[in-house]
C-alpha cells in the first residue's frame, strides 16, 4: 500500500468536476466544503475498490481456507468453544 508524508497529503490540485446542480445547491445551503466532500467520497471509493480487488485476488485462497476449516476445524480452539 502506498504511504505518503504529511507534506504530500497537504498538496492540493485544482480540477474540474461535474456535479448535479441540486446536489451542489444543497451542499452550499448546508455550508459543506464541496472539495473536501468530493475528496472524502473519492477516498471512500478508492478504499472500496482496493477491498474488492483484494477479495478477487485472494478469492481462491479464501475458498481453500474455508474448505479446510469446514473439513478439519480451526487449528486452535478458544477456551469458550464447546467440544
C-alpha positions, -999 to 999 in steps of 0.1 A, spaced: 0 0 0 13 34 -9 23 57 20 26 95 18 42 120 40 22 148 57 36 173 33 24 152 3 -10 149 19 -14 186 21 -8 192 -16 -39 202 -34 -45 204 -71 -74 223 -88 -95 201 -111 -129 204 -128 -158 182 -117 -193 179 -130 -218 177 -101 -256 178 -103 -269 213 -96 -293 202 -69 -266 183 -50 -243 213 -52 -271 237 -41 -279 216 -11 -243 212 -1 -239 250 -3 -270 255 18 -256 232 44 -223 251 43 -204 220 32 -170 223 16 -176 206 -18 -139 200 -24 -134 182 9 -167 163 4 -156 152 -31 -122 142 -18 -138 122 11 -160 104 -14 -131 96 -36 -111 83 -6 -141 61 3 -144 48 -33 -107 40 -35 -109 20 -3 -139 1 -15 -121 -6 -49 -90 -18 -31 -111 -41 -9 -129 -55 -39 -97 -61 -57 -81 -78 -27 -111 -101 -24 -109 -110 -61 -71 -116 -60 -74 -138 -28 -107 -155 -37 -92 -189 -43 -71 -188 -11 -102 -178 9 -123 -206 -6 -95 -231 1 -91 -219 37 -129 -221 43 -130 -256 29 -101 -267 51 -118 -252 82 -150 -270 74 -132 -303 70 -106 -301 98 -118 -273 120 -96 -245 133 -60 -251 144 -67 -235 178 -99 -237 198 -108 -208 220 -114 -216 257 -150 -208 254 -157 -231 224 -177 -262 232 -162 -296 225 
